Amino acid sequence: MLGPAIIVIVLVIVIPVAVCVSGAAVAWIFGWSLRDDADRRNEGTEYVELGK
């Protein structure tokens, strides 16, 4: 009886939380890398100042 309860807890709580956290981490990495790329491409222009 304990086995199915553990499986249900993992499926309902652990997996969705892990997906949300990993999705947030991927979004942070993409945002950081794209902003860094944009800052390097527009260095010396007014766009860098507008983005801050």
A tleap script that builds the chain and sets N, CA, C and O, in Angstrom:
source leaprc.protein.ff14SB
mol = sequence {
  NMET LEU GLY PRO ALA ILE ILE VAL ILE VAL
  LEU VAL ILE VAL ILE PRO VAL ALA VAL CYS
  VAL SER GLY ALA ALA VAL ALA TRP ILE PHE
  GLY TRP SER LEU ARG ASP ASP ALA ASP ARG
  ARG ASN GLU GLY THR GLU TYR VAL GLU LEU
  GLY CLYS
}
set mol.1.N position { 0.820 -1.195 0.000 }
set mol.1.CA position { 0.000 0.000 0.000 }
set mol.1.C position { 0.863 1.258 0.000 }
set mol.1.O position { 0.422 2.301 -0.484 }
set mol.2.N position { 2.055 1.187 0.520 }
set mol.2.CA position { 2.933 2.361 0.547 }
set mol.2.C position { 3.512 2.672 -0.840 }
set mol.2.O position { 3.739 3.835 -1.173 }
set mol.3.N position { 3.748 1.641 -1.635 }
set mol.3.CA position { 4.330 1.823 -2.976 }
set mol.3.C position { 3.483 2.687 -3.882 }
set mol.3.O position { 3.987 3.650 -4.460 }
set mol.4.N position { 2.181 2.361 -4.025 }
set mol.4.CA position { 1.346 3.210 -4.893 }
set mol.4.C position { 1.227 4.645 -4.388 }
set mol.4.O position { 1.130 5.573 -5.192 }
set mol.5.N position { 1.232 4.840 -3.086 }
set mol.5.CA position { 1.153 6.201 -2.540 }
set mol.5.C position { 2.402 6.997 -2.902 }
set mol.5.O position { 2.316 8.179 -3.234 }
set mol.6.N position { 3.547 6.354 -2.838 }
set mol.6.CA position { 4.798 7.039 -3.197 }
set mol.6.C position { 4.799 7.380 -4.687 }
set mol.6.O position { 5.230 8.465 -5.076 }
set mol.7.N position { 4.322 6.468 -5.508 }
set mol.7.CA position { 4.265 6.720 -6.950 }
set mol.7.C position { 3.328 7.890 -7.254 }
set mol.7.O position { 3.653 8.733 -8.090 }
set mol.8.N position { 2.193 7.954 -6.600 }
set mol.8.CA position { 1.246 9.048 -6.817 }
set mol.8.C position { 1.849 10.369 -6.377 }
set mol.8.O position { 1.697 11.373 -7.072 }
set mol.9.N position { 2.528 10.394 -5.244 }
set mol.9.CA position { 3.173 11.626 -4.768 }
set mol.9.C position { 4.227 12.098 -5.763 }
set mol.9.O position { 4.319 13.287 -6.066 }
set mol.10.N position { 5.018 11.161 -6.264 }
set mol.10.CA position { 6.053 11.530 -7.235 }
set mol.10.C position { 5.411 12.081 -8.508 }
set mol.10.O position { 5.864 13.091 -9.047 }
set mol.11.N position { 4.357 11.418 -8.988 }
set mol.11.CA position { 3.729 11.865 -10.236 }
set mol.11.C position { 2.989 13.183 -10.093 }
set mol.11.O position { 2.947 13.969 -11.039 }
set mol.12.N position { 2.409 13.440 -8.939 }
set mol.12.CA position { 1.586 14.634 -8.766 }
set mol.12.C position { 2.388 15.825 -8.260 }
set mol.12.O position { 2.066 16.962 -8.606 }
set mol.13.N position { 3.409 15.606 -7.463 }
set mol.13.CA position { 4.132 16.718 -6.843 }
set mol.13.C position { 5.548 16.874 -7.384 }
set mol.13.O position { 5.919 17.961 -7.826 }
set mol.14.N position { 6.328 15.830 -7.357 }
set mol.14.CA position { 7.757 15.953 -7.655 }
set mol.14.C position { 8.012 16.260 -9.130 }
set mol.14.O position { 8.790 17.163 -9.437 }
set mol.15.N position { 7.386 15.544 -10.033 }
set mol.15.CA position { 7.661 15.745 -11.457 }
set mol.15.C position { 7.208 17.128 -11.945 }
set mol.15.O position { 7.978 17.789 -12.641 }
set mol.16.N position { 5.991 17.598 -11.611 }
set mol.16.CA position { 5.621 18.953 -12.068 }
set mol.16.C position { 6.536 20.052 -11.499 }
set mol.16.O position { 6.861 21.009 -12.202 }
set mol.17.N position { 6.940 19.921 -10.262 }
set mol.17.CA position { 7.845 20.917 -9.681 }
set mol.17.C position { 9.194 20.879 -10.386 }
set mol.17.O position { 9.777 21.925 -10.669 }
set mol.18.N position { 9.684 19.698 -10.668 }
set mol.18.CA position { 10.970 19.581 -11.364 }
set mol.18.C position { 10.897 20.170 -12.770 }
set mol.18.O position { 11.847 20.806 -13.226 }
set mol.19.N position { 9.782 19.963 -13.455 }
set mol.19.CA position { 9.616 20.529 -14.798 }
set mol.19.C position { 9.574 22.054 -14.738 }
set mol.19.O position { 10.193 22.720 -15.568 }
set mol.20.N position { 8.859 22.608 -13.778 }
set mol.20.CA position { 8.780 24.070 -13.638 }
set mol.20.C position { 10.141 24.672 -13.306 }
set mol.20.O position { 10.524 25.689 -13.882 }
set mol.21.N position { 10.860 24.063 -12.398 }
set mol.21.CA position { 12.172 24.586 -12.007 }
set mol.21.C position { 13.159 24.486 -13.162 }
set mol.21.O position { 13.909 25.428 -13.416 }
set mol.22.N position { 13.168 23.361 -13.860 }
set mol.22.CA position { 14.095 23.235 -14.977 }
set mol.22.C position { 13.716 24.183 -16.115 }
set mol.22.O position { 14.595 24.715 -16.794 }
set mol.23.N position { 12.420 24.400 -16.328 }
set mol.23.CA position { 11.996 25.362 -17.341 }
set mol.23.C position { 12.421 26.777 -16.995 }
set mol.23.O position { 12.832 27.536 -17.872 }
set mol.24.N position { 12.325 27.138 -15.721 }
set mol.24.CA position { 12.772 28.464 -15.288 }
set mol.24.C position { 14.275 28.610 -15.464 }
set mol.24.O position { 14.752 29.678 -15.850 }
set mol.25.N position { 15.020 27.559 -15.188 }
set mol.25.CA position { 16.476 27.612 -15.352 }
set mol.25.C position { 16.854 27.775 -16.819 }
set mol.25.O position { 17.749 28.556 -17.141 }
set mol.26.N position { 16.195 27.062 -17.695 }
set mol.26.CA position { 16.468 27.187 -19.130 }
set mol.26.C position { 16.107 28.587 -19.625 }
set mol.26.O position { 16.845 29.173 -20.416 }
set mol.27.N position { 14.980 29.123 -19.165 }
set mol.27.CA position { 14.583 30.472 -19.563 }
set mol.27.C position { 15.592 31.506 -19.082 }
set mol.27.O position { 15.894 32.457 -19.802 }
set mol.28.N position { 16.116 31.328 -17.872 }
set mol.28.CA position { 17.121 32.259 -17.346 }
set mol.28.C position { 18.396 32.195 -18.183 }
set mol.28.O position { 18.985 33.229 -18.497 }
set mol.29.N position { 18.821 30.992 -18.542 }
set mol.29.CA position { 20.040 30.844 -19.353 }
set mol.29.C position { 19.849 31.481 -20.729 }
set mol.29.O position { 20.730 32.197 -21.203 }
set mol.30.N position { 18.705 31.227 -21.376 }
set mol.30.CA position { 18.449 31.844 -22.680 }
set mol.30.C position { 18.390 33.359 -22.574 }
set mol.30.O position { 18.961 34.055 -23.413 }
set mol.31.N position { 17.714 33.882 -21.566 }
set mol.31.CA position { 17.613 35.327 -21.394 }
set mol.31.C position { 18.956 35.975 -21.162 }
set mol.31.O position { 19.259 37.020 -21.738 }
set mol.32.N position { 19.770 35.351 -20.313 }
set mol.32.CA position { 21.086 35.892 -20.025 }
set mol.32.C position { 21.957 35.889 -21.279 }
set mol.32.O position { 22.611 36.886 -21.586 }
set mol.33.N position { 21.966 34.766 -22.005 }
set mol.33.CA position { 22.839 34.678 -23.175 }
set mol.33.C position { 22.370 35.613 -24.293 }
set mol.33.O position { 23.199 36.210 -24.979 }
set mol.34.N position { 21.067 35.747 -24.485 }
set mol.34.CA position { 20.581 36.635 -25.538 }
set mol.34.C position { 20.821 38.097 -25.194 }
set mol.34.O position { 21.133 38.895 -26.079 }
set mol.35.N position { 20.679 38.463 -23.917 }
set mol.35.CA position { 20.959 39.847 -23.532 }
set mol.35.C position { 22.449 40.159 -23.678 }
set mol.35.O position { 22.820 41.241 -24.133 }
set mol.36.N position { 23.294 39.210 -23.291 }
set mol.36.CA position { 24.735 39.405 -23.435 }
set mol.36.C position { 25.100 39.570 -24.913 }
set mol.36.O position { 25.921 40.420 -25.257 }
set mol.37.N position { 24.498 38.769 -25.776 }
set mol.37.CA position { 24.750 38.867 -27.212 }
set mol.37.C position { 24.286 40.217 -27.756 }
set mol.37.O position { 24.985 40.851 -28.546 }
set mol.38.N position { 23.107 40.647 -27.330 }
set mol.38.CA position { 22.593 41.938 -27.801 }
set mol.38.C position { 23.469 43.088 -27.312 }
set mol.38.O position { 23.709 44.040 -28.055 }
set mol.39.N position { 23.946 43.011 -26.075 }
set mol.39.CA position { 24.830 44.064 -25.566 }
set mol.39.C position { 26.128 44.122 -26.358 }
set mol.39.O position { 26.629 45.208 -26.648 }
set mol.40.N position { 26.675 42.964 -26.709 }
set mol.40.CA position { 27.918 42.954 -27.479 }
set mol.40.C position { 27.697 43.458 -28.901 }
set mol.40.O position { 28.543 44.174 -29.438 }
set mol.41.N position { 26.578 43.098 -29.515 }
set mol.41.CA position { 26.317 43.534 -30.892 }
set mol.41.C position { 26.061 45.036 -30.982 }
set mol.41.O position { 26.418 45.667 -31.977 }
set mol.42.N position { 25.451 45.607 -29.958 }
set mol.42.CA position { 25.078 47.017 -29.993 }
set mol.42.C position { 25.996 47.895 -29.159 }
set mol.42.O position { 25.627 49.011 -28.794 }
set mol.43.N position { 27.176 47.406 -28.859 }
set mol.43.CA position { 28.115 48.190 -28.057 }
set mol.43.C position { 28.478 49.481 -28.789 }
set mol.43.O position { 28.811 49.467 -29.974 }
set mol.44.N position { 28.409 50.581 -28.070 }
set mol.44.CA position { 28.727 51.870 -28.650 }
set mol.44.C position { 27.519 52.591 -29.251 }
set mol.44.O position { 27.670 53.678 -29.808 }
set mol.45.N position { 26.352 52.016 -29.150 }
set mol.45.CA position { 25.154 52.658 -29.684 }
set mol.45.C position { 24.250 53.065 -28.516 }
set mol.45.O position { 24.522 52.741 -27.361 }
set mol.46.N position { 23.173 53.780 -28.841 }
set mol.46.CA position { 22.250 54.215 -27.803 }
set mol.46.C position { 21.371 53.071 -27.306 }
set mol.46.O position { 20.723 53.204 -26.268 }
set mol.47.N position { 21.336 51.962 -28.016 }
set mol.47.CA position { 20.477 50.852 -27.613 }
set mol.47.C position { 20.909 50.224 -26.294 }
set mol.47.O position { 20.068 49.734 -25.541 }
set mol.48.N position { 22.183 50.230 -26.010 }
set mol.48.CA position { 22.685 49.663 -24.755 }
set mol.48.C position { 22.177 50.497 -23.593 }
set mol.48.O position { 21.783 49.942 -22.568 }
set mol.49.N position { 22.177 51.799 -23.727 }
set mol.49.CA position { 21.692 52.673 -22.655 }
set mol.49.C position { 20.182 52.552 -22.480 }
set mol.49.O position { 19.688 52.629 -21.355 }
set mol.50.N position { 19.450 52.367 -23.558 }
set mol.50.CA position { 18.001 52.236 -23.471 }
set mol.50.C position { 17.578 50.942 -22.789 }
set mol.50.O position { 16.521 50.886 -22.162 }
set mol.51.N position { 18.405 49.891 -22.911 }
set mol.51.CA position { 18.066 48.598 -22.350 }
set mol.51.C position { 18.321 48.480 -20.867 }
set mol.51.O position { 17.960 47.470 -20.262 }
set mol.52.N position { 18.933 49.485 -20.263 }
set mol.52.CA position { 19.257 49.385 -18.831 }
set mol.52.C position { 18.262 50.090 -17.974 }
set mol.52.O position { 18.397 50.097 -16.750 }
savepdb mol mol.pdb
quit
